[in-house]
């Protein structure tokens, strides 16, 4: 009987040990998540990011622990998380097999990069402006047989996803058989030509619906106007100044940069792009993207479509934002499976969250809850 009691006691202790172990591990990892060191003044992270203790930039280490716990929830699939305030990393974590050096697929985060390239090309005089007609760059749309509506389409319509071209991008997480992105990848060697061949079903500017096809035409416009692929143009005018020499941007079988997706970068590299926009397009002694372009990019499509700008998501895309403490000027680069760069200018914050969420419509990741946890850690 005593022996049986001792066995039961040992089992109970073992059970208690293992049941406590995850919380111990989470606590230890949360401590590792927090930045270390002093805030040593202003700098540019061209060569490398600096880190510091959260308190150095007015944030609470204790209040940031729940941020880590939220992201580490096993019911979602976070792979990388970085929080940057006042130019310093104050929280950084990698999950599963991901590390600081792992390159992650951007998915539609690349659209915001493409928006920046359009602004740069316009500022440098390669493109006259967003009201230039799209058919100016594509002879396929200049014949008499081309619908007049296609000839009325402008670059602004592509940037705001109001082209009117027939496009279905509704289902990424279930039946993809009608999704134009997957049809294009499977059936087309030339993604730009696939989009050009789509019929137009609405007057340009009349309706908003999400279209990576609109984004893909930006690649062709950059090619035709600069005589470089969008990737090469980015290397010269965007990536090089930021110290992003290792970033990869995929191309279609015809050699066109895929401006709807396709960037492969580390979490820290994605953070540099976010920081460029936080600093209103300035990097060191250069104005990489004009402030005027950034302001224009972050204007809502219309009074009815307030959640989107020029290939950037705006705060109204987040359900429940109205009653939250999230500042109104927050904007987001966003890709499927929940790749996100949050820029919160009012609080000098850039947050990168990279994931592989199987179904973001039905999981535990809630942007408003997460951002509220981050903002609750502010002390100043």
N, C-alpha and C positions, 0 to 999 in steps of 0.2 A: 504493500500500500504506500509506504514511504517512498519507495523507488518510483512508483507511478506518479506520486505527487511531485517528486523532483523532476521527472521528465516533463510533466505538464508545465511546471514552473519555468524550466529552461525554454520550452517552446513559446510560452507567453512572453518571456524576456526577448527571445529572438524576434517574435512577431512585433513587439514594441519597438525594437531596434530598427527593423527594416521599415516599419510604418513611419518612423520619424526620419529616416534617412533622406527621403526626397526633400523635405523641408530644410534639412541641414545643407544638402547640396545646393538647393535654390539660394539659400542665404549666402553660402560661400561664393557662388557664381555671381550673385548680385553685387557682392563686394568687389569682385574682379571687374565687373562691368563699369564701375565708377572710375573716372579719370583721376590721375595723380599729378602732383607738381604745382608750381606757381604760375600765375598769369604774368607773363613777362612782357606785356605791352603789345601793341599792334604789329602785325606782320602779314605777309601773304603766303598761303600754303602751297606755293608753286612747286617747291621741292618736296615738302612733306607737311602733314598736319602736326600741330602741337597739341598736347593734352594738358589739362589742369584739373585740380579738384573743383567740384561743382560750386563750392562756396566762394571760390575765387571770382566767379562770374555771377554771383547772386542766385545760386540754386542750392537746394538742400539735398545732401547725400541721402539722408534718411528718407525723404519724400520721393527720391528717385528709385528706391528699391522696388516699390510696387510697379514702376514702369517696366523694370526688367522682368518681374514675375508675370506681368500681363503678356509681354512678348514671348516669354518662355513657355506659355501654356501649351502642353502637348496636344491639345485639341485643335490648335492651329499649327502652321508650319513656317514659322519665322526662320530665316536663314542668316540674316544679318540685320543689325540695328546700330545706328550711330546717331548721337545727339550732339549738336554743335551750338555753342552759344558764344557770341562775341569772338568768333573765329577760333575757338578752342574746342577740341573734343572733350566732353565731360562724361560721356557714356558710350561704350562700344562693346558689342557682344556678337559672337558668331555661334551658330547652332549646327548640330549634326556634323557633317563633314566639311562645312564651310570654314574658311579662314580669312584673314585680312587680305591674302593674295588671290583668293578665288575670284575668277571672273564670272559675273552673273549676267544672264540674258535680261535685257531691258524690257522686252516686249514694247508696249506703246509709250513707255517713258521716252523712247526715241523721238516721238512726235514733237515733244517740247524742244529737243535739240534741233530738229528740222525747222521749227519756228524761229529759233535763234539764227539759223543760217539764212533764212529768208530776210530777216531784219538786217543782217550784216551785208548781204548782197544788195539790198536796196540802199543802205547807207553808203556803200562803196560805188554806187552808180551802175552796177551791172543790170539792175532791174529798175524800171522807172517808178514803180510803186504798186500798192496792192490793188489798184483799180485797173492795172494792165490786163488786157484780155488774155485768157489762157490759150486761145487758138493761135495767138501770135507766135507761140513756141512749138506748135505742133501742126505741121503741114496737113496731117490727116484730117484736121478739123477746118480746113480753109476752102474746101470745094463747095460748089453750088448745092450739092445733094445733102450737105450737113445741116441738121436742124438749126434754125436760127437761135434757139435757146442755148445750144452749145456755144455759139459764137458770142453770146452775151455774157458768158461765164467769165468771172474775173479771179485773180489770185486771192482776193479777199474771200470769195465764196469757198475756195479750197481750204484756206486757213480756218474758216469758221464752220466747215463741214455743212455748207448749205449749197452745194453744187447742183443738186437736183438729179444727179446721175443715179440710176437704179443700183442699189447696193443693199445687201443683207448681211449684217454682222451681229445678229441678235444672240446667237447661241454659241458660246465658247466651251461650255462645260457639260453639254449633253449631246444632242444630235447635231453634228456639224455639216451634215450633207448639203444644206442649203446656204452655208456660210461662205460668202464670196472670197474671204481670205484663204480658206482651205481649198476651195475650188481653184483659185488662182495659183496657189502653190503646187497643186497636183497636176493641173492641166496646161499651165502656161510657162513658156520659157522667158517671156518678156512681160514683166508685171505692169509696166507703163502702158504697153499696147493693150493688155487685158482691160485696163481701166478706160482707155480711150475708146474701146469698142463697146463699152456699156451704153445702153440707151439712156436718154434723158427723159425723166418722167415728171419733173416739176420745174417750174421756172426757177433759175438760180436766185438764191436769197429767200425763197418762199418758205422752205421747210428745213428744219435741222434734224439730222439723224447721223449717228456715228458711222464714219466711213474711213477706213484705212486706205481706201482707193483714192479719196481726195488727198490724203497725205502723200501717197505714192507719186501723184502728179507733180508735187513740189520737187521731187528728185529730178524729173525731166526738165523742169523749168530752170533749176540751178545748173544742170548740165549744159543746156542750150545757151544760157546767158553768160556763164563763166568759162565755158570750154573745159570744165573739170567735173568729175563726178562729185556728188555731194560729200562723199567721204574725203576725197582729196581737198576739197574746198574747206571742209571742217578741220582737217589736219593743219592747213596753213593759217586759217583765220580764227579758229576757236580752240582746238585742242592744244596746239603748240604753245600759245601764250599761257595756258593754264597748267602746263606741265603734264599733259595727258598723252604722252607719246606712245603709250602701249595700248590705248583703247582700240578695239576692233569694231568695225561697222560692216555688217554683212551686205552682200549684193545678190541680186537675182541671177539666174543663169545667163542673161544677156549682158551682165556687167553693171547694171544700174544699182546704185545705193538704195537700200530698202528704207526709205524715210518714214515708213509706218511703224517699224520695229527694227530689231537686228543689232543694237549696240551691245557689246560685251565689255563690261568694265567691273572693277572692284567697287565695293560700297564706298570706299574713300574717294574713288574717282567720280562716282555719281555725286558725292557730296560737294566736290569742287564746282560742278555745274550749278548745283543749287546755290552755292555761296556766291557765284558770279551774279545770279539774279537777285540774291539778297543785297549785294553791293551795287545794285542798279546798273549792272553791265560793265562796271569798272574792275580792272585787274592790274595791280601794280600801277604803272604810269600810263596805261592804255585804257581807252574806252572801247571795249571789245564789242559790246552791243549798246546801241544808243539808249539813253533814258527814255527818249520819245517812243522808241519801238517797244520797250518794256511796258510803258504805260498803255500804249495802244493794244498790245498783246493781252493785257489783263482787263480790258473792257469786255463786258458781257456781249454775247452775240446780238442780243436784242432785249427789249423790256420783258419779253416772254421767256427767253432762254438766258437765264442769269448764271447758269452753272458752268459756262464754257466761254473761252476767249479765242486766241489764236493758238490752238493746239495745247492749251493749258486748261486744267480744271480749276474752277473757282469755288469758293467756300459753299455756295448753295448746293453743291453736289452731295454734301454730307447730310444725311438725314438727321434731324434733331439739332442742327447747328444753331437754330434760332434761340433756343433757351440755354445754350452752352456759353462758356467763357472764352471760346475761340475767337481771336480778333478778326474783324471783318475783312482785312486785306490778305488773309491767308490764301495761298494758291498752291496747286499740286501738279506735279508730273506723275502720271499714273499708268501702269500697265497691268494686263491680266495676270492672274495668280497673285495679285496684290504686291506689285512693285511700286513704291511710292517715294517721292521726294517732296516733303512738306516744307514750304518756305513761309515763315511767320515774321514779316518785317517788323511789326510793332514790338516784338520781344527779342529781336536779333537772333532768331533760331532757325536752324536748318536741321531737319530730321530725315534720315534715310531708313526706310524699312523695306527689306527685300524678302520675299517669301515664295512659297510654292503651294498656295492654298488651293486645294482641289475644287472647292466650290465656295467662293467668297460670298455668295448670296445666302449661304446657310452654314456659317461657322461662327466661331467665338470672337473673331477680329472685328472690332467696332471702332472706327476711326475717332469718333467723338469721345468715346470713353478713354481711348488711349491718349489722345491729345490733351484731354482734361487732366489726366494724371501727370503728364509732363508739365503743363502750365501750373498745376497746383504746387509744384516744387519750386516755383519762383519765389524768391525772398525779397526782391527789390521792386 
